[in-house]
Amino acid sequence: MSETIKLIGIGDEGKASLLPHYVKWIYESEVLIGGERQLSFFPDYEGETRTIKGGLGSLVDELRQEGRRVVILASGDPLFYGIGSYLASKVNIEIHPYVSSIQLAFARMGEKWQDAYVISLHGRSMRGLAQRIDGKEKVALLTDEENNPAKIASYLLTYQMTEYRAFIAENLGGDTERCRWMSLEEMADEEFSPLNIVILKKTEEAKVWPLGIDDEEFVQRKPDKGLLTKREIRILSISALNLKEDSVVWDIGTCTGSVAIEAAKIATEGQVFAIEKNEGDLENCRKNLVKFRTDITVLHGKAPDGLESFPDPDAVFIGGTAGGMEDILAVCCSRLRENGRIVLNAATIENLSEALEVFHKNGFNTNITLAQIARSKPILNLTRFDALNPIYIITASRKKGE
């Protein structure tokens, strides 16, 4: 290639948003590449124009063979959720950014943005947004036609995130620019331009749920006992799972969803999948998801059926197997990602023995903790201890070389 390709960011004002020497480079080039909107800013361009459509792989192949002077136009800052980093990793390219839409939106707000949490919903699922933004002071959202401001507001209202007020910036830099503050209720009933940025600002405090949520806080089946993974056992089990921010987690036999909820609050950039066979427990689980602001995938079914619809996990928690332990563990062991962990809670020595046998048969090392917990309880003006059922916490990981 004879010359370095120039990638130039451009705003909604079109040519007016560019420095004079950028405009000069464009008209001196022989090939101008960009989206339809960016190319429309230069109707008098006399060289060859190419519209970017679909994937970038074919574009990279063309650029590697190109010997002429090439300029590529991109919206805003090409390195901010744009094509810049991908192209720079494939071809020799010189990047000249314009201000990003996020920068412009915060400028219109008149607020700093270095402390904002930025997330793109453009072409992505909204699944998991609740736990990602819960507790954040300032959140900037890149939207699209599907994940528009009204849909975002309805989603947040489902999880009772009314402590946020929204700043919506539409058509930034263009002739029809409009910026306004709205409540979530107002935003849910409004229509917006397809080109918009949503910024959420916390205006009041909301309940924070640290690791180890009290058992009494969960909606659960009454008067049955033992169907909730108790707080102390839950903390030990979550610790054993060795979760990371981007972990993919399975919770088999989720019941009230207590472990899945705690896991989702750690793996905020990952995904959590839960399965439960009892419809009544599943309904309680869904209520708990809303209460604790965790948006996970919950499936009604009896494992191992249904697990094939989940992506391979980094961590698996098994709170109950309903008699199908060998089949469930076989699936979990075969699907577990490298360096992943399986944590199983067993209340009986028979289940402990069976689990160990199946894990070893599948080439897994195991570590067992017997948790015998007692809680203080007042009796008249004195204090005694009530023992919880002893639980075996089995942590399994693949043997090296298996």
LOTORGU-653200 format. One line per field, with one value per residue (C-alpha): residue number from 1; x, y, z. Coordinates in Angstrom, 2 decimals, padded with zeros to 5 digits. Last residue first. Layout:
# residues N
resi <- c(NUM,...) $
c1 <- c(X,...) $
c2 <- c(Y,...) $
c3 <- c(Z,...) $
This chain:
# residues 402
resi <- c(402,401,400,399,398,397,396,395,394,393,392,391,390,389,388,387,386,385,384,383,382,381,380,379,378,377,376,375,374,373,372,371,370,369,368,367,366,365,364,363,362,361,360,359,358,357,356,355,354,353,352,351,350,349,348,347,346,345,344,343,342,341,340,339,338,337,336,335,334,333,332,331,330,329,328,327,326,325,324,323,322,321,320,319,318,317,316,315,314,313,312,311,310,309,308,307,306,305,304,303,302,301,300,299,298,297,296,295,294,293,292,291,290,289,288,287,286,285,284,283,282,281,280,279,278,277,276,275,274,273,272,271,270,269,268,267,266,265,264,263,262,261,260,259,258,257,256,255,254,253,252,251,250,249,248,247,246,245,244,243,242,241,240,239,238,237,236,235,234,233,232,231,230,229,228,227,226,225,224,223,222,221,220,219,218,217,216,215,214,213,212,211,210,209,208,207,206,205,204,203,202,201,200,199,198,197,196,195,194,193,192,191,190,189,188,187,186,185,184,183,182,181,180,179,178,177,176,175,174,173,172,171,170,169,168,167,166,165,164,163,162,161,160,159,158,157,156,155,154,153,152,151,150,149,148,147,146,145,144,143,142,141,140,139,138,137,136,135,134,133,132,131,130,129,128,127,126,125,124,123,122,121,120,119,118,117,116,115,114,113,112,111,110,109,108,107,106,105,104,103,102,101,100,99,98,97,96,95,94,93,92,91,90,89,88,87,86,85,84,83,82,81,80,79,78,77,76,75,74,73,72,71,70,69,68,67,66,65,64,63,62,61,60,59,58,57,56,55,54,53,52,51,50,49,48,47,46,45,44,43,42,41,40,39,38,37,36,35,34,33,32,31,30,29,28,27,26,25,24,23,22,21,20,19,18,17,16,15,14,13,12,11,10,9,8,7,6,5,4,3,2,1) $
c1 <- c(-008.16,-004.57,-004.87,-007.76,-011.02,-012.40,-014.89,-015.95,-018.18,-019.96,-021.31,-024.11,-024.94,-028.55,-028.64,-027.93,-029.79,-027.57,-028.53,-028.79,-030.20,-032.84,-035.71,-034.18,-032.60,-031.23,-027.68,-027.11,-025.31,-023.50,-021.90,-020.29,-018.47,-016.07,-015.08,-012.49,-012.78,-010.58,-012.39,-011.78,-015.40,-015.32,-013.90,-016.83,-019.35,-017.90,-017.63,-021.25,-022.52,-020.68,-021.91,-025.45,-025.29,-023.64,-026.68,-027.22,-025.22,-024.34,-022.51,-019.94,-018.61,-015.55,-014.02,-010.33,-011.21,-014.92,-017.45,-019.54,-018.41,-018.41,-021.82,-023.38,-022.00,-022.97,-026.60,-026.76,-025.20,-027.28,-030.74,-032.50,-034.02,-030.62,-030.50,-028.37,-025.97,-023.81,-021.91,-019.07,-017.31,-020.29,-020.82,-023.81,-027.29,-029.84,-028.32,-029.11,-032.81,-033.13,-030.32,-032.12,-035.84,-037.55,-038.73,-035.87,-034.58,-032.26,-030.97,-031.92,-030.96,-032.49,-032.84,-036.62,-037.14,-035.09,-036.80,-040.23,-038.93,-037.58,-040.91,-042.59,-039.95,-040.61,-044.27,-043.39,-041.12,-038.57,-035.99,-033.25,-030.95,-028.66,-026.35,-024.40,-021.23,-020.58,-022.22,-020.64,-020.62,-024.23,-025.33,-023.78,-025.76,-028.96,-028.19,-027.44,-030.75,-032.90,-035.82,-035.56,-032.35,-032.25,-029.25,-027.58,-025.34,-022.82,-020.99,-018.27,-017.49,-016.88,-015.19,-016.58,-014.42,-017.30,-015.96,-016.72,-020.31,-020.58,-019.20,-021.51,-024.53,-023.77,-023.76,-026.92,-028.95,-029.62,-033.42,-035.56,-034.61,-037.91,-041.46,-043.95,-043.81,-042.17,-039.81,-039.68,-036.16,-035.40,-035.73,-032.61,-030.43,-028.44,-024.84,-022.97,-024.15,-027.65,-027.85,-031.26,-031.65,-030.31,-031.72,-031.02,-029.02,-028.27,-029.12,-027.79,-029.60,-028.09,-030.14,-030.32,-033.60,-035.54,-037.75,-041.30,-042.56,-044.55,-041.64,-039.65,-042.31,-042.35,-038.55,-038.51,-037.31,-034.52,-034.20,-031.92,-033.04,-030.92,-032.92,-030.23,-027.60,-024.87,-026.62,-029.68,-031.36,-029.98,-032.03,-031.20,-032.84,-033.63,-032.69,-033.91,-036.90,-035.01,-038.07,-036.83,-039.79,-039.33,-035.85,-037.23,-040.00,-037.45,-035.15,-038.10,-038.98,-035.34,-034.86,-033.41,-034.99,-034.16,-030.67,-029.19,-025.84,-026.39,-024.52,-024.81,-024.12,-024.21,-024.03,-025.87,-027.53,-026.03,-024.75,-027.29,-030.24,-028.62,-028.39,-030.44,-030.73,-029.61,-027.14,-027.34,-026.64,-027.09,-023.70,-022.61,-020.81,-020.39,-019.72,-016.90,-014.95,-018.19,-018.16,-021.42,-022.77,-025.67,-025.02,-021.34,-022.37,-024.27,-021.41,-018.89,-021.22,-021.76,-018.00,-015.87,-014.26,-011.39,-008.44,-007.10,-004.18,-004.33,-001.98,-004.31,-005.73,-005.46,-006.19,-009.35,-010.72,-009.76,-011.36,-014.68,-016.66,-017.65,-015.45,-012.33,-014.06,-014.86,-017.87,-019.37,-016.93,-015.44,-012.70,-010.14,-008.09,-005.26,-004.71,-002.86,-005.70,-005.08,-005.00,-007.98,-010.08,-009.39,-010.18,-013.50,-014.39,-013.86,-015.77,-019.18,-022.42,-022.43,-019.79,-020.57,-017.82,-017.13,-014.77,-013.44,-015.35,-016.86,-019.61,-022.26,-019.97,-022.20,-024.10,-020.99,-021.41,-025.08,-024.52,-021.79,-018.16,-015.46,-013.91,-011.43,-009.12,-008.29,-007.56,-011.14,-011.05,-007.58,-008.64,-011.72,-009.45,-007.15,-010.05,-011.03,-014.29,-017.68,-018.85,-018.50,-021.28,-023.06,-023.92,-020.27,-017.33,-014.49,-011.72,-009.92,-006.90,-005.25,-001.47,-000.10,001.48,000.00) $
c2 <- c(-034.02,-032.75,-031.04,-032.47,-030.58,-028.71,-029.73,-027.94,-029.95,-028.08,-030.67,-029.14,-029.59,-028.61,-025.35,-025.38,-023.05,-021.37,-019.99,-016.51,-015.38,-012.90,-015.24,-017.40,-015.32,-017.13,-017.25,-019.05,-022.36,-023.46,-026.81,-026.48,-029.61,-028.46,-030.86,-030.49,-032.44,-033.17,-033.97,-036.68,-037.56,-040.75,-038.70,-036.30,-039.15,-040.95,-037.75,-036.85,-040.30,-040.24,-036.75,-037.67,-040.69,-038.61,-036.34,-032.57,-032.05,-028.66,-028.82,-026.36,-026.81,-024.81,-023.49,-023.43,-024.37,-024.18,-026.61,-028.40,-032.00,-031.74,-030.03,-032.61,-035.57,-033.86,-033.62,-037.23,-038.57,-036.37,-037.12,-037.75,-034.30,-032.66,-029.86,-026.84,-027.24,-024.21,-024.14,-021.79,-020.85,-022.12,-023.22,-021.36,-022.46,-024.06,-027.53,-027.18,-027.56,-031.19,-031.95,-030.66,-030.43,-027.46,-023.87,-021.71,-018.45,-016.13,-013.33,-009.73,-008.89,-005.92,-007.45,-007.02,-007.83,-011.03,-011.95,-011.83,-014.07,-016.57,-016.68,-017.59,-020.26,-021.72,-022.14,-023.68,-026.33,-027.66,-024.83,-023.73,-020.72,-018.96,-016.09,-014.01,-011.93,-008.22,-008.10,-011.37,-010.31,-009.12,-011.95,-014.49,-013.15,-013.39,-016.89,-018.06,-016.73,-017.76,-018.89,-022.44,-022.39,-026.13,-025.76,-022.34,-021.89,-019.04,-017.34,-015.23,-011.68,-010.01,-013.07,-015.85,-018.21,-020.70,-021.49,-017.95,-018.28,-021.56,-020.09,-017.08,-019.26,-021.60,-018.61,-017.10,-020.31,-021.88,-021.68,-024.79,-026.00,-025.16,-025.35,-022.90,-021.09,-020.95,-018.03,-014.30,-013.45,-010.79,-013.26,-015.11,-012.02,-011.07,-012.26,-010.12,-006.51,-005.34,-001.56,000.11,003.31,006.83,009.82,011.77,009.13,010.36,008.35,009.51,008.44,009.19,009.60,009.08,007.18,010.36,009.86,008.96,009.46,007.31,005.52,008.76,010.44,007.57,007.48,011.15,013.51,016.00,017.40,017.78,018.40,018.65,019.15,021.06,018.51,018.49,015.89,014.41,013.63,014.05,012.44,013.25,010.76,010.81,007.78,006.90,005.24,002.00,-000.11,-003.15,-003.01,000.79,000.25,-001.86,000.62,003.44,001.48,000.74,004.43,005.43,003.02,-000.47,-001.56,001.61,001.81,003.13,004.13,004.45,006.73,005.92,008.20,007.34,003.55,001.60,-000.82,-000.27,-003.73,-005.56,-004.11,-004.27,-008.06,-008.69,-005.51,-007.50,-005.89,-004.18,-000.82,-001.33,000.21,000.87,003.80,004.15,007.82,009.14,010.77,012.43,015.89,017.82,020.68,018.56,019.67,018.84,015.48,014.73,015.97,013.73,010.74,011.43,011.20,014.20,013.83,011.40,011.43,007.87,006.92,003.38,000.59,-002.41,-005.16,-004.02,-000.41,-001.55,-003.22,-000.35,002.28,000.67,002.28,001.65,004.65,004.33,005.80,008.98,010.64,008.82,007.28,008.41,006.42,008.18,006.29,007.44,004.65,001.36,-000.82,-004.54,-004.45,-002.07,-004.53,-007.39,-005.11,-004.14,-007.80,-008.47,-005.39,-007.01,-005.56,-002.45,000.24,002.32,002.86,006.09,006.60,010.10,013.27,014.29,016.84,014.98,015.05,015.00,012.06,009.90,010.12,009.11,006.23,004.84,005.39,005.05,007.72,006.58,008.87,011.27,014.96,015.93,014.07,015.26,018.88,018.42,017.09,020.08,022.47,020.86,018.96,019.57,021.86,019.00,017.07,018.81,015.36,014.86,013.31,011.03,010.59,007.35,008.06,005.19,005.39,005.63,003.30,000.00) $
c3 <- c(031.49,031.43,034.79,036.75,036.20,039.19,041.88,045.05,047.38,050.16,052.61,054.66,058.36,059.12,061.05,064.78,067.15,069.73,073.14,074.60,077.95,079.12,078.18,075.44,072.70,069.62,068.30,065.05,064.58,061.44,060.64,057.22,056.07,053.37,050.60,047.85,044.64,041.64,038.42,035.80,035.01,037.09,039.97,039.81,039.63,042.68,044.71,043.94,044.92,048.25,049.12,048.14,050.45,053.20,053.21,052.90,049.71,048.22,044.89,043.57,040.04,039.03,035.81,034.90,031.30,030.60,032.05,029.40,029.94,033.73,033.82,031.50,033.47,036.73,035.64,034.44,037.64,039.95,038.61,041.91,042.34,041.66,044.21,045.07,042.17,041.44,038.16,037.23,034.00,032.03,028.41,026.95,028.10,025.74,026.25,029.97,029.19,030.24,032.72,034.68,035.36,033.76,034.08,032.83,034.30,032.37,034.60,035.35,038.91,040.67,044.16,044.33,040.65,040.81,044.08,042.44,039.64,042.18,044.00,040.69,040.11,043.54,042.61,039.23,040.73,038.21,038.52,036.13,036.38,033.91,034.88,032.38,032.58,032.98,036.42,037.54,041.21,041.57,039.27,041.64,044.62,042.57,041.27,044.82,046.20,043.25,045.41,043.99,041.87,041.21,038.92,039.02,035.97,035.73,032.86,034.44,033.28,036.66,038.06,040.21,042.28,042.74,046.24,047.41,046.22,048.14,051.37,051.12,050.36,053.25,055.64,054.14,053.99,050.61,050.69,050.46,053.96,055.58,054.30,055.91,053.55,050.12,049.66,048.97,050.07,052.69,055.58,054.44,054.95,051.84,052.10,049.59,049.84,048.86,048.51,048.90,046.89,047.30,045.45,042.26,040.38,036.89,033.80,030.45,027.28,023.85,020.71,016.95,016.35,017.25,020.27,021.24,024.79,027.24,028.95,029.14,031.27,033.77,033.79,034.71,032.01,031.33,027.82,024.80,021.20,018.05,014.85,012.94,013.88,016.51,018.64,016.94,020.28,023.81,026.59,030.21,032.55,036.26,038.32,041.83,040.14,039.61,040.45,038.49,036.11,036.05,034.61,031.75,030.98,030.86,028.54,026.24,026.05,025.49,022.56,022.67,019.38,017.40,018.91,022.14,023.62,027.35,029.75,033.46,036.44,040.15,039.70,042.41,039.99,036.52,035.67,037.84,035.91,032.46,032.60,029.45,027.35,024.32,021.95,018.55,020.18,023.91,024.59,028.16,029.77,033.53,034.21,036.40,033.56,032.46,033.95,033.69,031.57,030.36,026.76,027.28,028.70,025.48,023.29,025.02,024.74,021.02,020.56,019.62,016.18,015.82,013.39,013.02,010.77,009.37,008.41,008.23,010.46,014.08,013.11,011.31,014.43,016.73,014.52,013.62,016.43,020.04,020.89,018.70,015.62,017.62,016.04,013.05,010.60,007.29,005.55,003.35,000.76,-001.54,-004.07,-003.71,-002.43,-001.98,001.81,001.78,-000.21,002.20,005.16,003.56,003.07,006.79,007.93,008.20,006.85,004.69,004.29,001.20,-001.34,-003.17,-006.13,-006.67,-007.62,-004.27,-004.92,-002.88,000.19,003.30,001.77,002.30,006.09,005.96,003.57,005.78,004.81,002.16,-000.05,-002.69,-004.70,-001.90,-002.46,-001.66,001.67,002.63,002.06,004.26,007.00,006.46,007.05,010.39,010.18,011.85,009.03,006.53,008.26,011.10,012.46,013.35,011.51,012.55,009.99,009.16,006.94,005.08,005.01,001.51,-001.05,000.00) $
